[in-house]
Amino acid sequence: MEVLDKKKVSLVVEKLEKSYPNMGYYLNFKTPIDLLVAAILSPQTRDVTVNKVTPDLFKKYKTAKDYATANPDELFQYIKSIAFAKTKMNNIIESCKLIDKQYKGKVPDKKDELMKLPGIGEKTAVTILINAYGIVEGIPVDTWVIKLSNRIGLADSTNPNKIEKELEQEIDKKYWHNFAYILKEHGKEICGKVPFCSKCVLNEICLKNNVEKSK
């Protein structure tokens, strides 16, 4: 598949930044441990569902030790509406045991250390670093980023790691911290299952739209 040149990619980023100013992470949290737990709960679950359960959860459990020593049955009651709640509950408990024991209760601030925790993959590790510590080591690639990167012409792959590398080569690092969240918002607002190309600020740049015009 054809991809946009670097100049057009920069134009895409500029237009999306103007359209969705001040976009940030979509899950609510106050502390790094809150963020870690919310991020573990997030996969295959709507953001609104996660944000609905976490206020009471975060009131009850405030530290890694709180989760590490939690009664599993009691913890499960707080998150039972989350998809794959039992697996995620176990990942939270085991991750927090490691954090409490190996990192003195502090969520690690290194990607390779985060990825050793149960339930934490590369995307989640990058997300935690950006939002908990302001450390930008990559662009988190979720399903929205995969879909829109291919649709717009920012990348030519369905492999998250390859897409991340392509985006990082083309996009100025100053935009990495929130580009995934901007793409997600654009997907929800304009470029969903049925794209509203006529309303899109990228309608003269997007390769998908140009392909459709040429048919």
C-alpha positions, 0 to 999 in steps of 0.5 A: 500500500502507498503511504504519505510522504513525510511532508504530508504526514507532518500536515496530517499531524498539524491538522489533527493537533489543531482539531483536537487540542489538549488531548490526553490519556482517556483513563482516569488516574491520580497516581502511577499505581492508579494508572498501572491498574487502569491500564491493566483493566483496559484491554477489550473493555470500553474506557467508560466502563473502566472509568466507572469502576476505578473511583471506588477501586482507587478509594479502597486500594491506594498502594502497590501493597494494598493490591498485593495483599488484597483479598482476591474475592473482595477485589474481584467485586470491584472489577467484575464488570470488566472483560476478563476480570479474573485474569486481570485481577490476578495480573494486578495482584501479581504485578503489585507483589513484584512492585512492592517487593522489587521496587519498594512500592514504586511503579518502575520508570523503565520500559523493560522493567514494566514489561516484566510485570504481568498484564503489561505489554509494550503499548501499556508500558509506553503509555505508563511512561508517558502519563505517569513520568513524562518519559516519551519512548514511543507511540502507543499503538492500539486498534485505533492507531492501527486502523487509522494509520493504514486508512490515512496512509501513515503506515503500511502494516497491521503489526503494531511494532512495525507501525510504531517504528514507521510512525516514529520515523515520520512524526516529530518526537514532540508529538509522540506523547499524545498522537495515539489519543488524537487518532483515537478521538478522530476515529470516534468523531469522524473516521469510525466504521463508516468514515465521514470523509466530507467532514474530515479535515484530512479529506484532501490528504487521506489516501483512503479518501483519494482512492474512493474519489478515483473509483 
